[in-house]
Amino acid sequence: MAWETSWLHNWIWNHEDQSIRGSFINIVLTIFYACIIISSMLWMRIAQNVAEITSFLIGFYGLSFSIWAGKKTIEMIRGAKEIVPGKYGDMISKIFEKTVITEKAESKPEDKQ
């Protein structure tokens, strides 16, 4: 079986965005942090080092998950018309489109002559 058609490749690689899946990155981080916790329980030196960088580890982990969750929320809102049938899906899509159009218009420099 070729690598491009394997389940593992599809689980890691997002073919629509041509990027690594955020969920895969979060799983790798979770496993890494679990290994750090287990090794901290076994060796005192590692526990001391982890204690010194605890706030960094918590912040990095939280930031990773919040970026991924935010991206998923934006994707859901953009696709709300297909997900939520009827007037509510149309309403959510229109609100998002107006917000994006307004932000783009505000960020463009106007030609002053």
ABEGO torsion letter per residue (X at the ends): XBAAABAAAAAABBAAAGBBBAAAAAAAAAAAAAAAAAAAAABAAAAAAAAAAAAAAAAAAAAAAAAAAAAAAAAAAAAAAAABBEAAAAAAAAAAAAAAAAAAAAABBBBBX
